[in-house]
Amino acid sequence: MTQIAVIGAGQAGMALAARLRTLGFDGRITLIGAEPTPPYQRPPLSKKYMAGDMALERLFLRPTKFYEDNDITLHTGAQVVALDPAAMTVHLADGATVRADRIALTTGADPITLPAQLCGGQPGVYTMRTLADADAMASEFRAGRRVLVVGGGYIGLEAAAVATTKGLSVTLVEMAPRILARVAAEQTADWFRSLHQAQGVDIREGSGLIALERLPDGTFHATLGDQTSLIVDFVVCGIGVRPTTALAAAAGLAIDNGIAVDSFGCTSHPAIFAAGVCASFPWKDQRIRLESVPHAIAQAEATAASMLDAGTAYVARPWFWSDQYDVKLRIAGLNTGYDSVIVRQGDRPGSQSHWYFAGDRLLAVDAMKDPRAYMAGKRWIEADQSPHKASLADSSLPLKTLNVC
Ligand SMILES: Cc1cc2nc3c(=O)[nH]c(=O)nc-3n(C[C@H](O)[C@H](O)[C@H](O)COP(=O)(O)OP(=O)(O)OC[C@H]3O[C@@H](n4cnc5c(N)ncnc54)[C@H](O)[C@@H]3O)c2cc1C
């Protein structure tokens, strides 16, 4: 094997290419990305970078020299338009063709946009996925301006936090009955609602955006499901993503909530692999897709080994974080299937953790300002151990003294 092509130069693509080299692959590596910049980290786009507290250079995952030093041919601004599994060729928008013995798809996800009748795609209505998105809306984040954030998931809440901190007037609208409905328990939603309301964010839940009209002065008239309306200067939309699968689907690869891979990252074609947020993979008795940096890196690195026939089955250890104001939320595990939540006060002011159980089995923990709870939870979940619920709820008992079974 002498040539590997990696399509998608994001967090997973970068990790996969770098891992191929550290594992000793000495053939040609071509890393192809549609965005005009070298691979960068996305989390700061809705956090420090958006707040203006992080320089552009610090976003990049590696300096340009890294690609030269590791003999990784990086094509930026290069959209792959077709993949031919029979010929093992990758076709770029500019007409170039790359041939490879093995191909990795790390194509990420596309943000869901508002429909055209809600001004989707118009100036002043932004999604939050790329550096270009963040740069396009940067000048809007000025004190005194009014923003409507559509979507009460983590990205919408992070955008609301940055905007509020910068002195904007923020209204956040969530169509579901509550914020964080898709990802967290009511207790976590309540905790973050209080946090944002204390900072002055106007949170409207159970009430979607039903009409958005751009007025002649450039502002927007927004009508919500409860028939209230408001005028805002711009709109930030955080209503989720869809895995980027069109290329794989057109090439005939199996798609199932993402590009379907096995535990080794292999798609339905034996020489084509996929990793990161574009890929769904087996986990316990289900097939899941994870939207997080730690998973993108870990799965990409495991897949690199499999591409060199040196892989072991990838076992995901889900964890995630979010920064809002001075709060760091750390999440370990996946809460799918929980039937109860234990609330525990932390030992620092304002710290709290929410523990998800299915029966007596610990599934996940949301730890707000509480790294100890996160670390204990992560360790237990990964070892498939569970503390007793009653002792966990008693904050006077230190976590390290709790018995687990
Ligand atoms: C604003 C924001 C904040 C986030 N915050 C957090 C956080 O706090 N914690 C956390 O764990 N995760 C966070 N995430 C999620 C995390 O960034 C993603 O899960 C991670 O980037 C996934 O990496 P990936 O490489 O799979 O996909 P991506 O990073 O999306 O990279 C995919 C790349 O492939 C390229 N591509 C797609 N199709 C083609 C093609 N045909 N040809 C060439 N190139 C192509 C795309 O342009 C893109 O650059 C955040 C995401 C966003 C957007």
PDBQT file of the ligand as one rigid body, heavy atoms in Angstrom, charges set to zero:
ROOT
HETATM    1  C1  LIG A 501     -19.455  26.123  17.096  1.00  0.00    +0.000 C 
HETATM    2  C2  LIG A 501     -19.135  24.727  17.536  1.00  0.00    +0.000 A 
HETATM    3  C3  LIG A 501     -18.806  24.477  18.861  1.00  0.00    +0.000 A 
HETATM    4  C4  LIG A 501     -18.509  23.191  19.280  1.00  0.00    +0.000 A 
HETATM    5  N1  LIG A 501     -18.177  22.973  20.582  1.00  0.00    +0.000 NA
HETATM    6  C5  LIG A 501     -17.804  21.736  20.978  1.00  0.00    +0.000 A 
HETATM    7  C6  LIG A 501     -17.365  21.496  22.312  1.00  0.00    +0.000 A 
HETATM    8  O1  LIG A 501     -17.371  22.393  23.151  1.00  0.00    +0.000 OA
HETATM    9  N2  LIG A 501     -16.948  20.252  22.642  1.00  0.00    +0.000 N 
HETATM   10  C7  LIG A 501     -16.940  19.231  21.730  1.00  0.00    +0.000 A 
HETATM   11  O2  LIG A 501     -16.539  18.114  22.069  1.00  0.00    +0.000 OA
HETATM   12  N3  LIG A 501     -17.362  19.421  20.466  1.00  0.00    +0.000 NA
HETATM   13  C8  LIG A 501     -17.790  20.639  20.075  1.00  0.00    +0.000 A 
HETATM   14  N4  LIG A 501     -18.211  20.849  18.780  1.00  0.00    +0.000 N 
HETATM   15  C9  LIG A 501     -18.323  19.690  17.861  1.00  0.00    +0.000 C 
HETATM   16  C10 LIG A 501     -16.993  19.355  17.219  1.00  0.00    +0.000 C 
HETATM   17  O3  LIG A 501     -16.337  20.515  16.783  1.00  0.00    +0.000 OA
HETATM   18  C11 LIG A 501     -17.239  18.394  16.050  1.00  0.00    +0.000 C 
HETATM   19  O4  LIG A 501     -17.894  17.256  16.542  1.00  0.00    +0.000 OA
HETATM   20  C12 LIG A 501     -15.918  18.017  15.396  1.00  0.00    +0.000 C 
HETATM   21  O5  LIG A 501     -15.389  19.153  14.751  1.00  0.00    +0.000 OA
HETATM   22  C13 LIG A 501     -16.124  16.920  14.403  1.00  0.00    +0.000 C 
HETATM   23  O6  LIG A 501     -14.935  16.743  13.666  1.00  0.00    +0.000 OA
HETATM   24  P1  LIG A 501     -14.953  16.093  12.213  1.00  0.00    +0.000 P 
HETATM   25  O7  LIG A 501     -13.560  16.126  11.709  1.00  0.00    +0.000 OA
HETATM   26  O8  LIG A 501     -15.684  14.823  12.238  1.00  0.00    +0.000 OA
HETATM   27  O9  LIG A 501     -15.842  17.095  11.328  1.00  0.00    +0.000 OA
HETATM   28  P2  LIG A 501     -15.573  18.594  10.935  1.00  0.00    +0.000 P 
HETATM   29  O10 LIG A 501     -14.783  19.279  11.974  1.00  0.00    +0.000 OA
HETATM   30  O11 LIG A 501     -16.912  19.139  10.573  1.00  0.00    +0.000 OA
HETATM   31  O12 LIG A 501     -14.674  18.526   9.619  1.00  0.00    +0.000 OA
HETATM   32  C14 LIG A 501     -15.148  18.028   8.399  1.00  0.00    +0.000 C 
HETATM   33  C15 LIG A 501     -14.447  18.751   7.279  1.00  0.00    +0.000 C 
HETATM   34  O13 LIG A 501     -14.691  18.048   6.059  1.00  0.00    +0.000 OA
HETATM   35  C16 LIG A 501     -14.835  18.982   5.024  1.00  0.00    +0.000 C 
HETATM   36  N5  LIG A 501     -15.553  18.365   3.900  1.00  0.00    +0.000 N 
HETATM   37  C17 LIG A 501     -16.821  17.895   3.887  1.00  0.00    +0.000 A 
HETATM   38  N6  LIG A 501     -17.139  17.411   2.659  1.00  0.00    +0.000 NA
HETATM   39  C18 LIG A 501     -16.044  17.604   1.886  1.00  0.00    +0.000 A 
HETATM   40  C19 LIG A 501     -15.761  17.330   0.517  1.00  0.00    +0.000 A 
HETATM   41  N7  LIG A 501     -16.659  16.751  -0.291  1.00  0.00    +0.000 N 
HETATM   42  N8  LIG A 501     -14.550  17.677   0.039  1.00  0.00    +0.000 NA
HETATM   43  C20 LIG A 501     -13.614  18.236   0.853  1.00  0.00    +0.000 A 
HETATM   44  N9  LIG A 501     -13.830  18.517   2.160  1.00  0.00    +0.000 NA
HETATM   45  C21 LIG A 501     -15.036  18.202   2.662  1.00  0.00    +0.000 A 
HETATM   46  C22 LIG A 501     -15.624  20.107   5.672  1.00  0.00    +0.000 C 
HETATM   47  O14 LIG A 501     -15.511  21.306   4.947  1.00  0.00    +0.000 OA
HETATM   48  C23 LIG A 501     -14.953  20.173   7.045  1.00  0.00    +0.000 C 
HETATM   49  O15 LIG A 501     -13.891  21.078   7.064  1.00  0.00    +0.000 OA
HETATM   50  C24 LIG A 501     -18.530  22.124  18.338  1.00  0.00    +0.000 A 
HETATM   51  C25 LIG A 501     -18.873  22.374  16.995  1.00  0.00    +0.000 A 
HETATM   52  C26 LIG A 501     -19.177  23.656  16.595  1.00  0.00    +0.000 A 
HETATM   53  C27 LIG A 501     -19.542  23.915  15.168  1.00  0.00    +0.000 C 
ENDROOT
TORSDOF 0
